[in-house]
Amino acid sequence: MDIKLEVVLKPDIEAALFQRAKAEGLSLDQFAARVLETAALTEPSPKQATPDERVKAFDSFVAGLESSAVLAESAFERESWYPDR
């Protein structure tokens, strides 16, 4: 089944699309159809998580980790990282 669409574009947008179609050896109708077909068959990008959702996901991830040994504060001193200096 074919559908015919009418799309109203600003003149500068139409000109840009026309140039891209021409560069690919297509009519504007063919180019627009290809762009729409590609858009229809492409998976939408996942919804961007909000900051609160990212925090909850991170907290959930951290909660699932095994607890590790607690390091002594001296382990974070420069001398512990670079003993030869």
Secondary structure, 3 states (H helix, E strand, C coil): CCCCCCCCCCHHHHHHHHHHHHHCCCCHHHHHHHHHHHHHHCCCCCCCCCHHHHHHHHHHHHHCCCCCCCCCHHHHCHHHHCCCC
